Amino acid sequence: MRLVRVARSRTVHAPAEAVGAPLDRPSGASDPLFPGPAWPPLRFDRPLGIGADGGHGPLRYPVSAYEPGRRIRFAFTPGPSGRSAGHHEPTAHPLGSDGCRLTHVPEARLPFARRLAWHLAARAVHLAVVGELFDNAERAATGRLRAPARRTPRVRLLHRLHGDRPTAVALPEDAHLARSAFSRADFQDAWQLPLRPGMPQEPEAWLRALRRTPFPVLAHQGGEILLGKDARHLDFRASLLVGEGSVTLGTVVRLHRAAGRRYWSAVRRLHPAAARRALRRLHREVALAAPAAGERRPPQAP
């Protein structure tokens, strides 16, 4: 196995105490640094300290060293051999009384297959996440940002391909507009995604993301938005319900005559994939449009 190491740093014109203070608040809604909600959230099983276990997305890494306001070392979860595969470590280095160099250094020994995956995809995503983390650190410490990190076309493609996957659920009881749309329903289903920390629950944010859909908005009530269209062979309604911790896309269909049944027997096979794709697109657009962590929270006093 060969060593992979990619060090990145940024100089922030603020005291090290102001830059390092947000390092002590990873995970959860009060995390001012991790670039959410655009990326899967950072989560730990307990307050920050040695032994706290967590990670983001599929990556798992317990805390193996911690100096408050200065550095955190996260050890990657050991492989089958029991040996640690490496670590990554953000550190705040003082540069006099009004400057600080924020660094992030990952080190890992990877076998050939994982090293290939790193160079083809993971490295680009890692650099994007670190760049956006540095952006949030600069915003949190100074209240402004000189030159925000930019996502490359490869990162934007990978971000689109590896978003959260919807799960099938029953049409929620709170989807009152969908449930009352027809006196009878010949088909109904629903797909759900969790809301990441920082994603809005206000219907206005989701209405803006629905502007590109080909179907008109018929009504909205509370946290539910109803779209739909009537045709000769069938009528359908799509309900977007934003609730505590999740967003659900439900579909209700009413068929007309034999033509509608024949049409739906063919379209029904394609419907689940189309519904999942639509929900993922909406979820991604709302997440990308939401304010970043450093923008949602005021600068912290040193």
N, C-alpha and C positions, 0 to 999 in steps of 0.2 A: 504494500500500500504506500502511496505517495502522499506527501503533505500538501494540502491546499491552504493557502493563506492569502487573504485579501484585506489589506489595511486601508481604511478611509478616515479622513479627518477634516475638520472645519474649524476655523478660528472665529470665535464669537466675541464681539466687543461688549463684554459684560463681565462682572466679577465671577470667579469660579463658583462662589456660593450660589449665585443666581442660576448659573448654567447647570450645576450639579444637583440642585434641589429637586428638580423634576425626576431625576433618576430614582429617587426614593419612592415614587408613586406609580410603579408599573401595574398594569392589569386593572380592569374595571372602568367604570364610567369616569373616574377622576384622573385617569392616566393622561397627562398633558403631552406625551411624546409619541407613543406608538401611532403610526399613520392609519388610523381608522376614521370613518368606516370603510374606506376604499379597500382595505386588506382584512383578512380574517383576524378577529381580535386576539390580543394577548391575554392569557388567562393563567392564574396560579391557584393552587389549592389552599393557600393560606397567605397571611401578610408577608411582605418581603423579608427574607432572612435566609440564612444558610439552611438548606433542606427543602425550601419551598419548591414544589414541583409543578411544572406546567409547560407552556409554549404557545405557539400560534399555528393554526392549520394542522398539518400532519407532523410538524417538528416539535419534539419534546426535549426539554432541557431543564433540569433542576438547578437551583442556585448553589454553587460550590464555594463562592467567596463573595464577601460584601463589605465595602467600606462606605458608610453613609455619605451621600453627597459627592463621592469621588469615583467609585467603580463598582460594577457588578460582574461577576464571572458566572456564566451559564455553561454547565457541562452538558454536552450532548448525551442522550441516553445511550448507555453501553450496548454494544452489539451482542451476538450470540456467544462470543468468547468471554464476555464479562468485562472487557477492557473498554475504557472510555474512548470514543471516537474523536474527541477533541472538545473544543469550547468556543464560545464567542464572548466578547467583553467590551462593553462601552465604558469609557473613562473620561473624566473631566480633569484636564491638567491646567493648573493656574499659570497665567502669563502676566505676572505683575498684579497690580491692584484692580485693573479694569479690563482684563482680557482673559480668555480661556480657550484652550484647544480641546475640542471634543473629538475623541477617536472611537472607532469601532473596529475591532480586530477579531475575525473568525479564524480558527485553526482547526483543521480536521485531517486525519489520515483516511483516505477513501480507497476502496478497491476500484478496479478499472471501470466497471459498469457505472458505479455511482459517480466516479470522477468524470466520465463522459457526459452523464446527465447534468452534472454541475456546469460544465463548460457550454453545453447546448442550451440550457434553459435556466437552471437555478441561479447561476451567477448573475445573470441580467436582472432577475427578480430581486435577488438579495441586494444588489446595488441600488435598485429603485427604492426599496423599503428603507434602506439606511439613509439615502439622500432625503427622503421625505421625513424620516425621524429627525435628521439634523435640521430640516426646515422648522419643524415644530419646536425643537429646542431653542432655536434662534428667536422664534416668535415669542415663546414663553419667557425668555430672559430679557428681551429688548423691546417687545411689542411691535416689531417690524421684521421684514424679510428683504434682504438685498437682492438675491438672485435665486429664485425657487428652483428646485430640481425638476427636470423634465423627463418624461417617460419616452423611451425609444419605441419605434413601431413594434419591435419584437416584444417588449414588455407589455404594450397595449394588447397585442394578440394573445399572449400567455394569460394575461389578466382576464380576457374575455373567455378563454377556453377553460380556465380552472376556477370558475366561480362556484359558489355554493350550489348544491343540487337539491331541487325541491323534493319533498316527500308527499305521498298521497295521504289525504285525511278526509274525514267526513265533512260535508258542507256544514260550516259552523252554525250553531243556533243563533248567533248574533248577526248572521247575514240575512237580516229581515227583508231587505229589498229583493234579494234573489228568491227567497222562500215565498214571498207573496207575489212574485211576478206573474205566475200562471196559476189557474185553478187546478191544473194537473201538469205534471212533468213526466216526460217519457225517458229522460236521462238527466243525471246530475253527477258531478264529481268536483273535487277540489284538490288543489296542490298548495303546499305551504313552505315558506322559507323563514328562518329566524331573522329578526332585525338586529343588525350589528350596533354596538354602542355608537351613539352619535347620529344614527339615522332618524329622520323626522317621522313623527306619527301624524302630523297635520295633513289632512286630505289635500291641501293646496299643493304641497310638494309632489304628491303622486299624480294630481291632475295635470301638472306641468309635464310630467314624464309621459302621460297618456296622449299628449297632443298629436303624436305621430301615428297613433293607431287608426285603422280605417273605419272604426265603428264609433258612432256618436255616444257621448255621455248622456244618459237619460235622466239620471237623478243621483244625488248623493245625500247621505244622511248619517250624521255622526262620523264614524270612521269607515263607512262603506260607500263605495262608488259603483254605480251600476251602468254598464254599457250594454248595447244590444242592437238587434235589427230583426225586423219581421220580413218573411218572404213567403212565396206561395207554398213551398214544400215544408218549411219549418220556421219557427221563431226561436231565437236564442237570447239569453242574457248572460253576461259575464260580470261577476261581482268581485271587486277588489276590496278586501276587508283588512284594514290596518288596526291591529290590536296590541295588547300588552306583549311585547317581545316577538311578534311574528306578523307576517303579511300573507294573506291567503287569497288565491285566485280560484273562484268557484264558477262553474258553468251549469246552466239549467237550459234544457232544450224541450220544446214542444213540437211534435211532428204533425204534419197534415197529410192525410190520405196515403195511399200506397206509394206514391212518388217520393214522399218524404221519408218513408221507411226504407225504400231502396237506396236513396241518397245517403241517409245516415248510416246504413250498414257498411257502406264503403268509407265514408269520412270518419266514422268512429275509430277505425284502426289508426288513423293519423292524428286524431285529436289530442291524445295524451302528450305526444312529443311536441305538438304545436303549443299546447298550454304551458308545458314546462319551459319551453324556449321563451315564450312571451313573459312569463314571470321572472325568469333569470335576467332578461334584458331590462325589465322595469326596475328590478332590485339593484342591478349594477348601475343604471343611470342615476337613480336616486342616491345611491351611496357615493358616486363620484361627484355629484352636485352638492352634497352636504359639506358644511364647513369642516376643515381639518381640525385635529385635536388642539393645535396651538392657536387656532382662530376662535375656537369655542370658549376658551378660558382666558381670563385676563392674566397679564404677567404676574409672577409670584414675587413678593418682596423678598430680598435676600435675608 
